[in-house]
């Protein structure tokens, strides 16, 4: 992390309240309608979860008689990430493709019930990060610097919100954004991947994610016009837990041109598994120098985006609107996604081919480099 980073935390209570751990979009909307009545132009941007968004969408669909329209809407909420549901002034987004989603799509008891639930407060995959940045460039948001975005207490919604909205503020020298932990927005269920870590750990992890997004990624994907714009900026990010509790992260990426070898190593030294060979063969010749270096996993994910960024499909009803997002890479997860190389997986870097570990702070508070290592000779899947 840059020496210019400042973190201010005035929260005494490290746990979330009962309403923040609840799941009910209707209650969230009813609680915030008075704000809209005061200002008809106020828009609520909300990043939450598939379960509660699906339930709301199904309720709204009861007024639709057209079977073709119903089928199209179902296809979106069953098959897309970061799809959008708009009701009145509320714009709801489903979070991006997470590490827990990756384990689920790999299939089998071990992946779905062991690896998935091992990911406490599951974070985003690299594919989820890159695809959301790309989707952001395709959407038009009416946002000003200093925008507030509502999120759930699960950190994957925070990460998705930053990927969606930071690019829209990139023309400001100092970028200001507030994440408000809303009530009734949490994912349904109480498995470990759907339980938030303590506020202190989350704050440190989102700080590392911001650094990753604004300094590490631009230094690797130099050919990506979206990501490269994150450099040479000041950032003021506020996490608003409630009226009496907030945390602020202030940092800048200016004049920080020194190549940080350690952090570059964090993002991938493991050799590409054999099942990556088919897609690596399809990469252009001018990418060979990257394939042979630590950047190979980034290139695999970046290459997948060419197939998985669709044209945006909008379905409008007199009561609501649904917009498509990013197709879930279900059939690719098993062959091309690796929990060992994913930068925000709990097991990232714990196989013998990976020198450094994930930059996240585990729930135990131990240093990542000593957390759950796989010993040579052991099978670590």
N, C-alpha and C positions, 0 to 999 in steps of 0.2 A: 504494500500500500504506500502511496506517495506520502512524503513527509508533510505535505500541506493538508492532509486530511484531518478534520476535526469532527468529533462525535460528541453530541450533547444529549444526555438522557436524564429527564427529570421524573421518571416513573419509579414509584416505590413498590407498587404491586406488579409482580412478574407474571401473573396469571390472567387469563381472559375471563370475563363474566359470563353468566349463564346465557344471556341473549346473544352474545357474540359466538357462542358455541352452538347456537340453534340454526335450523334450516327452514326458512319460510319466506319466499319472495313476496308473497302477498302482504305479510306483516311489514317487511322492509319498505314496500311501496306506500302502504297506508301511513306509516310513520313519517314519510318524507313528502307526501302530497301537500301538506300545509306550506312547505317551502316553495313548491311550484305555484300554489295559489298566490303567494306574495310576489313571485317573479315568473311570469309565464315563459320567459326566454331561458330560464335556467335548465340546463341539461345535466342529467345524472349519468356519468359513465361508471359502470360497475363491472368488475371482473370477478366471477364466481365459479360455479361448478356445474357439471352436466346434470346431476340428479335433480337439483331444484329447478334448473332451467327447463329440463324436459317436463317436469310436472306442471310448471306454469304453461308451457307451450301446449301440452295436451289439453289442459283446461280451456285455453283460448280456441283450440281447434274444434271444440264442440259446436261452434256456430258455423262451421264450414261444411257445405254439402257436396262440394266438388271432390270426387275421389282422387283425381289426378293431382290436385293441389295438396291434399292430405298426404299422398304418397311422396311428393317432392319435399314437403316439410319433414316428414319422418326420415327421409334419406339424409337430410342435413344433420339433424340432431343425433342420428345413430352413427354416422360415418365421418363427421368433421370435428376438428379441434378449432378453437377460437371462433366458433360460429356466433352469430349475433342475433339477439332477440330485442326488438324495440317496441316498447309499449308507452304511449304518451311521450313524456320527456325522459323516460328511462331507457338507457342503452346498455343491455347486459351482454357480456362476452364470456364465453367458456374459456377456461385457462388453456394454455398450450400443452403440447405433448410432454408428459412428465416421465420421470424414471419409473414410477409405479405403473404407468400405462405401458411402458416398454416391457416390464417383467410380465404383466398380464398378457400382452400380445405374444410373448414368446411361448406361452401355453405350458400345460403340465402343472402338476401339483407343486413341484419344487419352485418354479418361477412365480406362479400365481399366488401361492399362499405363504411361502417362506421368504423369497427374495423381495416380493412386493411389500409385504408387511414389515420387512426389516428396514425399509426406507422411511424412517420417522420423519413426518412433515415433508413428504416427498417433494423434490425439486424438479426443475425442468431438464429435459435432455438437450443436447446440443442442437439436434434437429428442431426441437420446440423453440429454442431461442432464435436460431437463424430463420426459420420459417415465419415466425411472428414479426421479426424485423422486416422481412420481405412483404408480408401482408400489410403491415403498416404503411408501406410506400404505395400500396394500391388503394387504400381507403382515404376518404376525406373526412376529417374531424374538425368541428368548429371549436377549436381550443386556443386558449391564450396562455402565455407564460404564467406560471403560478397555478395552473389547473389542479383541481382536487379530483382524485379517482377513488371510488369506494372499492375495497377489496375484502376478502375474508381473512380470518386469522391464520390461514395456511399460506406459507411463503410462496408457493407456486403461483398464486394469484398476484402477489407483489411483483414477481419476476416478469410475468406476462404483461402486467400494466406498464412496467418500465420499457419493455420491448415495443409495446404498442404506441406509447405516447411520447417518449423521449425524442424519437426521430421527428415528431411534429413540432418540437420546440427547438430544433437544432440550429436555427438561424439566430438565436439569442446568444449573446456572449456569456451571460450567466443564466443557466437553465434552472428554473424553479418548478418543483412538482411536489404535491402532497398526496400521500396514500392514507386514506381514512379507513380504519378497521370498522366495517359496518356490522350492524346487528343482523342476525338471521341469514347470513350469507355462507356459512360454513357448509362443506360437503356433508351429506348424510352418512352416517356410520361412525364407528368408533375404533376402527382398526388403526394400527400405528401410523400408517401412511396418511391417515386422515386426522391425525392429532397434532396440533401445533407444539413446537418446542417452546421453551421459555422465551420471554421477550428479549432477554439479554442475549441468548444464543441466536435468535432470529435477527437481531439487530447487527450482530457481528457478521452473520452470513450474508445478509443483504448488502452490507458494506463491501464484502469481498466480491459479491456478484456485480456491484456497480463498477468496481475496479476492473473486473474481468470484461465487462461490457464496454467500458470506455477507454481502457488502455491495452489489455491483453489481446482482445479480438482485433482491434485496428492494427496491431503490430504484426498479426499473422495473415489476416485476410486483407492485404493491402489493395487487392484488386476489387474489393467490394465497396462501391460508392456510398452505400448507406452507412456501413460501419465506420468507414474512414472519417466521416464527419463528426464522430464523437470526440476526436482529438482536439486539443487546444481550447477547452471550454472550462468554465466554472460551473459547479453543480451544487445546488442547495435542495436536498431531498428531506422532506419531513414525513415522519410516520406518526399519525395522529391516532392514538389508541382510544381516547375518549376526551371529554372536555377538560379534564385535569391532568392528562398524561400524554406527552409527546416526546419524540426523539428526533434529532436533526443530524444529518450527515452533510458536512460541507467539505468539498475538496475541489481541486482543479487539476486538469491534465496539461496545463501549459508548462512549457520549458522542462518537461519531464521526458526528455528524449533518450536518456540513458537506457541501453538495452539491458533488461533485467533477465539474466540467464536463468536464474532459479525459477521465476514465474513462467518463462517460456517452456522450461522442462516440465512444469506441472501439467501442461496440456497435452502431453502425449509422447512417450518414448517407447511404448510397447509396439512390437512388430505387428503389422496388420495380419489378422488371422487369415487362414487359407480361404475361408468363405467370402472374403472381400475381393478375391481375384477377378470374378466376372465384371464387377463394376469398375475396378481399377483399369482394366483393359480398355474401357470405353473413354477414359479421360484423355484429353488432348496431350500431344507430345510436350507442349511448353509447360505442362504441370509435372513432368517427371522429377524435376529437382525437389518439388514439394513432396511427392509420393515417397521419395527416398529419405525424407527427413521426418521430424516429429509432426508435421502438418498433415500427414496422410489421412487421419481420421476426419479432420476438418474438410478435406477435399471430398471424401466420400459423402459426408452429410451435405455439403454444399452442392454436390452434383445431383443428389437426390431431389433437391429443391426444384430443379428444372422440370421434374415430372410431377411434383406435388404442390405447385402453386397454380391454382385454377383461376379462371375468370370468375368474378364474384356474381353469384346468382341471388337475386333478390325476389322474395315472394311477399306481396303486399295484400293485406286484408284490411277491412275498415276499422278493425280493432288493434291490429298489431302488424309487425313486419319481421320477417326472418331473412337473414343474409348468410350465405354459405361462408365457410372459412377454409381450413386446410384439411384435406383428406387424411385420415389416420393411416399411417404406414404399417398396417397390421401385418401384411404378408412379407414385409421387408425386415421387421423387427428381429425375427429369429436369426436371419442370416447376416445382417449388416450392422446391428446395434450391439455395442459391447459395454457391459457395465464396468469393465476394467478401465476403459478409456474415457467414459463419460465424465466430464469435469465436475458434475454435481451429484454423482451417485455415491452412496455411502461406502461402496466397495471400490471406488475408483482408485487405481494405483496400488491395489493390494496383491496383485499377482506378481510373479517373479520377473516378468519382463518390463515392469514399470517402475522406474527408479523413484519417482516422487508420487505423492498421493493427492487426493482432492484437496482443494483449498478451503473446503468447508470445515466448520467446527462441529464435531459430533456432539450428540446429546450428553455424552459422558463428560465433556469438557477436556478430554485427553487430547494431546497433540495428534493431528491426523496421521502423521508418519508412523505412529506406534499403535494405531487403532486397527484391530482385526486384520493382521497380516496373514497371508497364506504362506506357509513355509515351503521351501523347495521340496519337490517330490510329492506334495499333497495335491489332490485334485480340488480345484477351487472354481466352481462354476456359478 
